[in-house]
Amino acid sequence: MGGLALLPWEQWIDAAIKAIKRKMYRQRWNRDLAISATWPQAEGTVYQVNSDASNRREEIVYYYSTPSGQHSGFFWHWFDSSDEPDTRAGGIIKLRYDPDDHDKSVVVSFPLVIR
């Protein structure tokens, strides 16, 4: 099944919607970074990468360990048209987790460190 052909004005609206979604995600991430500034930091391992080519982003699924056990999370990695996604399972990320709810986490660093 092929892609949907959009008229020029539909392409413009589509691009505007994607730009707004990306900006809102960036703002939410910056807010989460500020909230998590005092949380403990840990390393996480990328478990799976799911591509969303229509939005030029990848869903990065990861897991990490805390004193209470193993936890997981995900985040969206948005990239520009000039960037080529090179995220792979097994990569290492830096994250912060909520000491009161270890299932809440915020990714601090990107790109990934590949081991």
C-alpha positions in Angstrom: 0.0 0.0 0.0 1.5 3.3 -1.1 1.6 6.6 0.7 -1.2 9.1 0.6 -0.7 11.9 -2.0 -1.4 15.3 -0.4 -2.3 18.5 -2.1 0.1 21.4 -1.5 -2.0 23.1 1.1 -2.5 19.8 2.9 1.3 19.3 2.9 1.7 22.7 4.5 -0.9 22.0 7.2 0.7 18.6 7.8 4.1 20.2 8.2 2.7 22.8 10.6 1.0 20.2 12.8 4.2 18.2 13.0 6.2 21.3 14.0 3.7 22.1 16.7 3.8 18.5 18.0 7.6 18.6 18.1 7.7 22.0 19.9 5.1 20.8 22.5 7.1 17.7 23.1 10.4 19.7 23.5 8.6 22.0 26.0 7.3 19.1 28.0 10.8 17.5 28.0 12.4 20.7 29.3 9.7 21.0 32.0 10.4 17.3 33.0 14.1 18.0 33.1 13.6 20.9 35.5 11.2 18.9 37.7 13.7 16.0 37.8 16.8 18.1 38.6 17.1 16.6 42.1 16.2 13.0 41.2 18.9 10.2 41.2 20.6 9.6 37.9 21.1 6.1 36.4 22.1 4.5 33.1 19.5 2.8 31.0 19.8 0.3 28.1 17.9 0.7 24.9 15.7 -2.4 24.5 13.8 -1.5 21.3 13.6 1.2 18.7 10.3 1.8 16.9 10.3 4.1 13.8 7.7 6.7 13.1 8.8 7.9 9.7 5.7 10.0 9.1 6.7 12.2 12.0 10.5 11.9 11.6 11.0 10.4 15.1 11.7 7.2 16.9 10.2 5.7 20.0 13.1 4.6 22.2 12.1 1.9 24.7 14.6 1.4 27.5 15.1 -0.3 30.9 17.1 0.6 33.9 17.8 -0.6 37.4 17.2 1.1 40.7 17.5 -0.1 44.3 13.9 -1.2 44.1 14.4 -3.4 41.0 14.2 -3.2 37.2 12.0 -0.5 35.5 11.3 0.6 31.9 10.3 3.7 30.0 10.2 5.3 26.6 10.8 8.6 24.9 10.5 10.1 21.5 13.7 11.0 19.6 12.8 13.6 17.0 15.3 14.3 14.2 15.8 16.7 11.4 15.6 15.7 7.8 19.4 16.1 7.6 19.9 13.6 10.5 19.8 9.9 9.9 18.5 7.9 12.9 21.2 5.6 14.1 19.7 4.4 17.4 20.2 0.7 18.1 19.1 -1.7 20.8 21.9 -2.1 23.4 22.8 1.7 23.4 23.2 3.4 26.8 21.3 6.5 27.9 21.5 8.7 31.0 18.3 9.2 32.8 16.8 10.4 36.1 14.1 8.6 38.0 11.7 9.7 40.6 12.8 8.3 44.0 9.2 8.1 45.1 8.0 6.3 41.9 10.8 4.5 40.2 8.6 4.0 37.1 8.8 7.7 36.3 11.9 8.6 34.4 13.3 11.4 32.2 16.0 10.9 29.7 18.8 13.4 30.3 21.3 12.7 27.5 21.1 12.0 23.8 22.7 10.8 21.5 23.2 7.3 22.9 26.5 5.8 23.9 27.0 2.6 21.9 28.9 -0.1 23.8 
